[in-house]
């Protein structure tokens, strides 16, 4: 009875990915360092990947794993461009928080 | 056994994720991110996505985190951020409400909608002695290079655009700088 209850089902994985997504959201909303905000976006992407793989197994469909592959490629490109932008912005600046980017403030 | 694997991986994921958002030092946050990414890779293996687990470790835990650490060192921003002060009033309580509400909505959707999941695919090959040890990789490759070959080619264009754009972004334009300084 207890052994049957302790087998992780798809809902466990999906709830774990929801919690991971929530932690990532909290980090993006709260942290000030743009690099750490980027890491929190990676957390959210990984939560989505985890739920894709879980649903691929649950639905018995390989397309779920295929789209995770594409999400990884796009995430790699996004990190490259994002870090390039951060380097270009932050090169001549001593402060590192996102609040200091107020040149367009009227 | 599966419960034990799930518990350990979930613990790794959650400890790493909390570390990313609570460590004030960006290098520590990046190393916590590695812990989370390894935990996700373990769960990929537990769900028979072996190729994706390998890619997760190589691309995410390898390349992307190294890129993060490289940029942290390049910018010299490996400084401790003061997390005690709260620049915007009531931002953190509101953020807690938003993220908890998001988790609640997602969990409610998963628990109520799990009955709507029907097996609709043609099956995932699980590597064993009869199908060969690379069944997952073979099946994923057949899916990518037959059904999604156009998307795969477009992805290569995306990567070229990303690389060229990053080179342009991070290049110092010497001639313009010299003219403006005259």
Interface residues (C-beta under 8 A of the other chain):
Chain A: X6 X7 X8 X10 X11 X12 X13 X14 X15 X16 X18 X19 X20 X21 X22 X23 X24 X25 X26 X27 X29 X30 X31 X32 X33 X35 X36 X38 X39 X40 X42 X43 X46 X49 X50 X53 X54 X55 X56 X57 X58 X59 X60 X61 X62 X63 X65 X66 X68 X69 X70 X72 X73 X74 X75 X76 X77 X78 X79 X80 X81 X83 X84 X85 X86 X87 X88 X90 X91 X96 X97 X99
Chain B: X2 X3 X6 X10 X13 X14 X17 X18 X20 X21 X26 X29 X30 X33 X36 X37 X40 X43 X44 X47 X48 X49 X51 X52 X55 X56 X59 X60 X63 X64 X67 X68 X71 X72 X74 X75 X77 X79 X81 X87 X91 X92 X94 X95 X96 X98 X99 X100 X102 X103 X106 X107 X110 X111 X114 X117 X118 X119 X120 X121 X122 X123 X124 X136 X139 X140 X143 X144 X147 X148 X151 X155 X158 X159 X161 X162 X163 X165 X166 X169 X170
